[in-house]
Structure formats: C-alpha cells, structure tokens
Amino acid sequence: MNSALKGRLIALRPAIFRHEFILLLVVAVEWFYFNSVGSRFGSIDNTFDILRHSVEIGLIALVMTPVILTGGIDLSVGSLLGLCAVFFGKFWRDFGFPIELAGLGALAVGAAGGGLNAWLIGSMRLPPLIVTLGTFSLFRGLAEAMTHGVDTFTNFPARFLHLGQERFLGLPAQAPVFLFTALFTWVLLHKTTWGRSCRAVGFSREGSLYAGLPVARRLAGVYVLTGVVVGLAAVIYTSRLGQAKADAGTGYELFAITAVVLGGTSIFGGTGTVHGTLLGVAALAILNNGLVHARQPREVAGMLTGLLLILALSASALPRLAGRMLDRLKAAKKQNQRNL
C-alpha cells in the first residue's frame, strides 16, 4: 500500500466511524433485508407509504433534537398532539372556524402547551423530566375531558384531507412540509448562534449563565418551538387519518426520543445533529413497515423499538464507562509499581 493511499484511508477513518455513517449502513441493511423478504417492500408506492406514515413522528423528532441538545427532555409531545387534534376538531366543527383558521388555532394551542413547559423549566428551573411527565398527564387528561373519551371529529372537507392522503408533485402531499421543517431545523441548529448556544447550554448550563448567554430564553424558545411543530403534526395527523380524537399521538414521545438518541444526539445534551435524527427516523420507519411485510406481529415492533432505545442510550454512555475503566486500570498499575 503506497503512502498516498494510506494517507487517504487515515483521513477517511473519522468519517467512516462517525455515528451517522454507521447508522446509514444500518438503514441500508434494513432496506435490503426487508426488500428480500417482502415482495412489495421496495416498491415506489410502499416507499411513499413509509414517508407518509413517518411524517408526524419525524416532525416531533426534529424539534426534540434541540430539546435534548439543551440537556432536556419532553415527554408531553404525544399528549400535546392529541390535545391539539381535539382543539382543531372543535374549532372547525363546534365553533365553525374555516379549516385554515382551525389549523392556526391548533398551532396556537401547541405554542401554549410548549410555553407552559418553557415557563416551568426555564423560569421556575424545574427538572424537565418531572415537568413534562406532569404535562404529559395534564394534556391527555384535558383532551379526554373535552371529548368525554368518546367524541371523534370526522367529515373534514376533501381539500383538507388532500394534505394527508394525496400526492403533490408526485410525492405525498405532506412531504414538502416535512422537508421544509427539516431544512429549517438544520439551518437553525447548525448555522446560527441560536443553535450553538443550545449546545453550550447542554454542555454546561451554569457555564452558559456565567458566559452571559440568555439560558432561560433559549430554553423557552426550544420548548415553544416544539409545541408549535407538535401542533403542525396534529393537523397532518388528522388529515392523514380523517379524524381527530383524544388518543391521537399515543406513544409518539417514545418513538421521537428513540429516533433522536438513535441518531447520535447525546441524552446528556451538548452533542447531536439533525441529519442524524433524520436517519434515526428512517431506521424506525423502515423497521416498522418492514416487519409488517415480513408478517411479524405488531408487538415485535414495540419490543425492537424499546431495545433500540436501550442500545442507543448505552452506546452514548460506553465511552465514559471505558474512560473510567482505563483510569482505574492506570491507577491500579501505578499502585502496583509503588508496592514493588
């Protein structure tokens, strides 16, 4: 092997062993495997079906990325989606709002829910896990109370259902919304001082305060943005299914967090990428759809999703564990040398 080729391989080594590259290989292996066991898995129609059914979770995962980057967590997103969907149905059916105004109302409800989380976490400095666990129950309870647990909003106009069920320029109609949100989030986190300050808060909240960063405002912005996008996801969810009810979005928080952590964002905050999150969403979407084509029970998808989350969390902690073990070995070696 000549020196030039060796130099190129050494230069490529960091890229090859990046988390995103490894996850891309996992996605490729998933695709080829399920395409070999399912006759229709690799078809254009099924590919678009995977995209259509992953948009809502993908939107939530995109905005969950800055939340986790700041060292926080939001367990209320699934419940907030259900609450936004119920308000959307009420605005349109019971209050007589035009469908466009009802959609804006759902976004406003999402912003209000995110604002509540923002105030409790940013201003009151309460732990995100406890706050969002509380609002998880609060939002779902409000949705259940407004519908008495049985009321379902249906018969939406065809032009609204087009967003979730038809195609635009050959793609699922909701795909451009998802792509625009992904691009916006990527630019926000990777190309602006706002995104860099979110990483700084995740690395060290106290250090960010001493550096003069507006930590409370950054946290408020992150959670309000999450609420707005959850409201958008609720509108798309309702359009895709043609109905809005209180149990909408059940379990979505698990899928979104799994996608973000699987994509390489540290659960401790400070590091992560939007494109990694997109790969995490793709891995989960292909897994769930592929298991259907492989004629596996739905319970298998839930078990594998939980296993992926545990593995992803473990992977982020392994370097720290390895470092501690090396430090202990070095200390033990020094102690042995002194004894000799």
C-alpha positions in Angstrom: 0.0 0.0 0.0 1.5 3.3 -1.1 1.8 6.3 1.2 -0.8 8.4 -0.7 -3.5 5.7 -0.4 -2.6 5.1 3.3 -2.9 8.8 3.9 -6.4 8.9 2.3 -7.6 5.9 4.4 -6.3 7.6 7.5 -8.1 10.8 6.5 -11.4 8.9 5.9 -11.3 7.0 9.1 -13.1 9.7 11.3 -15.9 9.9 8.7 -16.2 6.1 8.4 -16.6 5.6 12.1 -18.9 8.6 12.7 -22.2 7.6 14.3 -24.2 8.9 11.3 -22.2 6.8 8.8 -22.7 3.6 10.8 -26.5 4.4 11.1 -26.7 4.9 7.4 -25.3 1.4 6.9 -27.9 0.1 9.4 -30.6 1.7 7.3 -29.2 0.2 4.1 -29.1 -3.3 5.7 -32.6 -2.9 6.9 -33.8 -1.9 3.5 -32.1 -4.7 1.6 -33.2 -7.3 4.2 -36.9 -6.4 4.2 -36.8 -6.0 0.4 -35.7 -9.6 0.2 -38.4 -11.0 2.5 -41.3 -8.7 1.3 -42.3 -8.7 -2.4 -43.7 -5.2 -2.3 -41.4 -3.6 0.2 -39.1 -1.8 -2.3 -41.9 -0.5 -4.5 -42.4 3.2 -5.0 -45.9 3.0 -3.5 -44.6 1.4 -0.3 -41.7 3.8 -0.1 -44.1 6.7 -0.3 -46.3 4.9 2.3 -43.3 4.8 4.7 -42.7 8.5 4.2 -46.4 9.3 4.7 -46.7 7.4 7.9 -43.4 8.8 9.4 -44.0 12.5 8.9 -45.7 13.2 12.2 -43.1 11.4 14.3 -40.4 12.9 12.1 -41.6 16.4 12.8 -41.6 15.8 16.5 -38.2 14.2 16.4 -36.8 17.2 14.5 -37.8 19.6 17.3 -37.0 17.1 20.0 -33.4 17.3 18.9 -32.8 20.9 20.2 -34.7 19.9 23.4 -32.3 17.0 24.1 -29.3 19.1 22.9 -30.0 21.5 25.8 -29.9 18.7 28.2 -33.7 18.5 28.5 -36.5 16.0 27.6 -40.1 16.4 26.6 -42.4 13.5 27.4 -45.6 15.5 26.8 -45.3 15.7 22.9 -47.7 12.8 22.3 -50.3 14.1 24.7 -50.0 17.6 23.3 -50.5 16.3 19.8 -53.8 14.7 21.0 -54.9 17.9 22.7 -54.1 20.0 19.5 -56.0 17.5 17.4 -59.1 17.8 19.7 -58.9 21.6 19.6 -58.5 21.5 15.9 -61.7 19.4 15.5 -63.6 21.6 18.0 -62.5 24.8 16.3 -63.8 23.5 12.9 -66.9 21.6 13.9 -68.2 23.2 17.1 -67.0 26.8 16.6 -67.5 27.0 12.9 -63.9 28.2 12.1 -62.7 27.9 8.5 -60.3 24.9 8.2 -57.3 27.2 7.8 -58.1 29.2 10.9 -58.7 25.9 12.8 -55.2 24.8 11.8 -53.7 28.1 13.1 -55.7 27.5 16.3 -54.1 24.1 16.7 -50.6 25.7 16.3 -51.6 28.3 18.9 -52.6 25.6 21.3 -49.3 23.8 20.7 -47.4 27.0 21.4 -49.4 27.5 24.6 -48.6 23.9 25.7 -44.9 24.4 24.9 -45.0 27.8 26.6 -46.2 26.2 29.8 -43.3 23.7 29.7 -40.9 26.6 28.9 -42.1 28.7 31.8 -41.8 25.8 34.3 -38.4 24.7 33.0 -36.8 28.0 32.0 -38.2 30.4 34.6 -39.0 28.2 37.5 -35.9 26.0 36.8 -37.8 22.8 37.5 -36.5 19.5 36.1 -37.6 18.8 32.5 -38.3 15.2 33.2 -40.7 15.9 36.1 -42.4 18.9 34.3 -43.1 17.1 31.1 -44.2 14.0 32.9 -46.8 16.2 34.6 -47.9 17.9 31.4 -48.0 14.5 29.7 -50.9 13.6 32.0 -52.4 17.1 32.0 -52.6 17.4 28.2 -54.0 13.9 27.7 -56.5 14.5 30.6 -57.7 17.7 29.0 -58.2 16.0 25.7 -60.2 13.2 27.3 -62.3 15.6 29.3 -63.1 17.7 26.2 -64.3 14.7 24.3 -65.6 12.6 27.3 -63.3 9.9 26.0 -65.6 9.0 23.1 -66.2 12.0 20.8 -64.5 11.8 17.5 -64.3 14.6 14.9 -64.8 13.5 11.3 -66.2 14.6 7.9 -63.4 17.1 7.2 -63.5 18.7 3.8 -61.8 16.9 0.9 -59.3 19.8 0.3 -58.0 19.3 3.8 -57.8 15.5 3.6 -55.7 16.0 0.4 -52.8 17.1 2.7 -52.6 13.8 4.4 -53.9 11.3 1.8 -53.0 12.5 -1.7 -49.8 13.5 -3.6 -48.3 16.8 -4.6 -45.8 16.8 -7.5 -45.6 13.0 -7.3 -44.8 13.0 -3.6 -47.0 12.5 -0.5 -48.6 15.9 0.0 -47.2 16.3 3.5 -43.6 15.6 2.4 -42.8 19.2 1.4 -43.9 20.4 4.8 -41.6 17.8 6.5 -38.7 18.7 4.2 -39.1 22.4 4.8 -39.2 21.8 8.6 -36.1 19.6 8.4 -34.2 22.2 6.4 -35.3 25.0 8.8 -34.3 23.0 11.8 -30.9 22.0 10.3 -30.1 25.6 9.5 -31.3 26.8 12.9 -29.1 24.3 14.8 -26.0 24.1 12.6 -25.7 27.5 11.1 -26.9 30.0 13.7 -25.7 31.3 17.0 -29.0 30.2 18.5 -28.1 26.6 17.7 -24.6 27.0 19.1 -25.9 28.4 22.3 -28.3 25.5 22.6 -25.3 23.2 22.5 -23.5 25.3 25.1 -26.5 25.1 27.4 -26.4 21.3 27.0 -22.7 21.1 27.8 -23.0 23.3 30.9 -26.0 25.3 32.0 -24.1 27.1 34.8 -21.2 27.8 32.5 -23.5 29.3 29.9 -25.0 31.5 32.6 -21.5 32.8 33.6 -20.8 33.4 29.9 -23.7 35.7 29.7 -25.9 33.5 27.5 -29.7 34.0 27.9 -30.3 30.5 29.1 -33.9 30.9 30.1 -34.8 32.5 26.7 -33.1 29.7 24.9 -34.9 27.0 26.8 -38.2 28.9 26.3 -37.6 29.1 22.6 -36.8 25.4 22.3 -40.0 24.3 24.1 -42.3 26.8 22.4 -40.9 25.7 19.0 -41.6 22.1 20.0 -45.2 23.0 20.8 -45.8 24.8 17.5 -44.4 21.9 15.5 -46.4 19.4 17.5 -49.5 21.4 16.6 -48.5 21.2 12.9 -48.0 17.4 13.3 -51.5 17.2 14.9 -53.0 18.9 11.8 -51.2 16.5 9.4 -52.1 13.5 11.6 -55.8 14.5 11.5 -55.6 15.0 7.7 -54.0 11.6 7.2 -56.5 9.6 9.3 -59.5 11.8 8.5 -60.4 12.0 12.2 -59.4 13.7 15.4 -59.8 12.1 18.8 -58.3 12.3 22.3 -55.9 9.3 22.0 -54.1 10.8 18.9 -50.3 10.6 19.3 -50.2 8.0 22.0 -46.7 6.7 22.3 -45.2 9.2 19.9 -42.9 10.6 22.6 -41.1 7.2 22.8 -40.6 7.0 19.0 -39.4 10.6 18.8 -36.9 10.2 21.6 -35.7 6.9 20.2 -35.1 8.5 16.8 -33.2 11.4 18.2 -30.9 9.3 20.5 -30.5 6.6 17.8 -29.4 9.4 15.5 -26.4 10.2 17.8 -27.7 13.0 20.0 -26.4 12.6 23.5 -29.1 12.1 26.1 -26.9 14.2 28.4 -27.0 17.2 25.9 -24.4 19.2 24.1 -23.9 17.0 21.0 -26.1 15.8 18.1 -27.1 16.5 14.6 -30.4 17.0 12.7 -29.2 14.7 9.9 -28.5 12.0 12.5 -32.1 12.4 13.7 -33.4 12.0 10.2 -31.5 8.8 9.8 -32.9 7.6 13.2 -36.5 8.4 11.9 -35.7 6.4 8.7 -34.4 3.4 10.7 -37.5 3.2 12.8 -39.9 3.8 9.9 -38.3 1.1 7.8 -38.2 -1.3 10.8 -42.0 -0.8 11.5 -43.0 -1.1 7.9 -40.7 -4.0 7.1 -42.0 -6.1 10.0 -45.5 -5.8 8.5 -44.2 -7.0 5.2 -42.3 -9.8 7.0 -45.7 -10.8 8.6 -44.4 -10.2 12.1 -46.8 -9.3 15.0 -47.1 -5.6 15.8 -45.8 -6.4 19.3 -42.4 -7.2 17.8 -42.1 -3.6 16.5 -42.7 -2.3 20.1 -40.1 -4.6 21.6 -37.5 -3.8 19.0 -38.1 -0.1 19.4 -37.6 -0.3 23.1 -34.4 -2.4 22.6 -33.1 0.1 20.1 -33.6 2.9 22.6 -31.7 1.0 25.3 -28.9 0.2 22.9 -28.7 3.8 21.8 -28.6 5.1 25.4 -26.0 2.5 26.3 -23.8 3.4 23.3 -23.7 7.1 24.4 -22.6 6.0 27.9 -20.0 3.4 26.7 -17.1 5.9 26.0 -17.5 7.4 29.6 -17.6 3.9 31.1 -14.5 2.9 29.1 -12.7 6.0 30.2 -13.4 5.3 33.8 -12.2 1.7 33.5 -9.0 2.9 31.9 -8.4 5.4 34.7 -8.9 2.7 37.3 -6.5 0.3 35.4 -3.9 3.1 35.3 -4.3 3.9 39.0 -4.1 0.2 39.9 -0.9 -0.2 37.8 0.7 2.8 39.5 -0.2 1.4 42.9 1.4 -1.9 42.0 4.6 -0.2 40.9 4.7 1.7 44.1 4.3 -1.5 46.1 7.1 -3.1 44.2 
